[in-house]
Amino acid sequence: MLFQEIVIVGCGNPLFADDGFGPAVVEELQKLDLPENVKVIDGGLGGPHYLFTLMAQSDEPVKKLVIVDIAEFGAEPGTLVRLTPDDLPPGSYRDVHSWNLVEPLQMLKERVDITIIGCQPKRVTEPNFELGLTDEVNLAIPKAVRHVLKEIGVDYGATIKIKGDLREEGVTQA
């Protein structure tokens, strides 16, 4: 797997309501014209465990990792929080397969600057399927994109370059 200097990973499963927040943010980030040293990855639900472990064992020069995921921290749904691996008590950050994601992050943090952008979910339906984010969490996507861009030092300003031709996306121009 080829890593870049900066890796952004969206974690979660869109089949379980707000658990799809990470992949939804990644989908928006992939529409942007980001610097060549940035890799954006949909880590899915089981992937982060393997991804973080591979990154910890890799000789690739990853310098910064930004993780986007839901986080239960008792706030209003859609509220964002910025965390580091040191903010995560052992066993507090698990994927749907009950793999503890804190351990590979602890191994990585000595070599990589790690930031977690967490969103307070309103509803996670696992093991029952519910496609789509709640309104509160959906409204947090643009804020999360801005936070991620700030974390990686990209000025989102008033003009953001979007990949491709806007007409292809069904957007009309004035």
Rosetta blueprint (number, residue, H / E / L):
1 M L
2 L L
3 F L
4 Q L
5 E L
6 I E
7 V E
8 I E
9 V E
10 G E
11 C E
12 G L
13 N L
14 P L
15 L L
16 F E
17 A E
18 D H
19 D H
20 G H
21 F H
22 G H
23 P H
24 A H
25 V H
26 V H
27 E H
28 E H
29 L H
30 Q L
31 K L
32 L E
33 D L
34 L L
35 P L
36 E L
37 N L
38 V E
39 K E
40 V E
41 I E
42 D E
43 G E
44 G E
45 L L
46 G L
47 G H
48 P H
49 H H
50 Y H
51 L H
52 F H
53 T H
54 L H
55 M H
56 A H
57 Q H
58 S L
59 D L
60 E L
61 P L
62 V L
63 K L
64 K E
65 L E
66 V E
67 I E
68 V E
69 D E
70 I E
71 A L
72 E L
73 F L
74 G L
75 A L
76 E L
77 P L
78 G L
79 T L
80 L E
81 V E
82 R E
83 L E
84 T L
85 P H
86 D H
87 D H
88 L L
89 P L
90 P L
91 G L
92 S L
93 Y L
94 R E
95 D L
96 V L
97 H L
98 S L
99 W L
100 N E
101 L L
102 V H
103 E H
104 P H
105 L H
106 Q H
107 M H
108 L H
109 K L
110 E L
111 R L
112 V L
113 D E
114 I E
115 T E
116 I E
117 I E
118 G E
119 C E
120 Q L
121 P L
122 K L
123 R L
124 V E
125 T L
126 E L
127 P L
128 N L
129 F L
130 E E
131 L L
132 G L
133 L L
134 T L
135 D H
136 E H
137 V H
138 N H
139 L H
140 A L
141 I H
142 P H
143 K H
144 A H
145 V H
146 R H
147 H H
148 V H
149 L H
150 K H
151 E H
152 I L
153 G L
154 V L
155 D L
156 Y L
157 G L
158 A L
159 T L
160 I L
161 K L
162 I E
163 K L
164 G L
165 D L
166 L H
167 R H
168 E H
169 E H
170 G L
171 V L
172 T L
173 Q L
174 A L
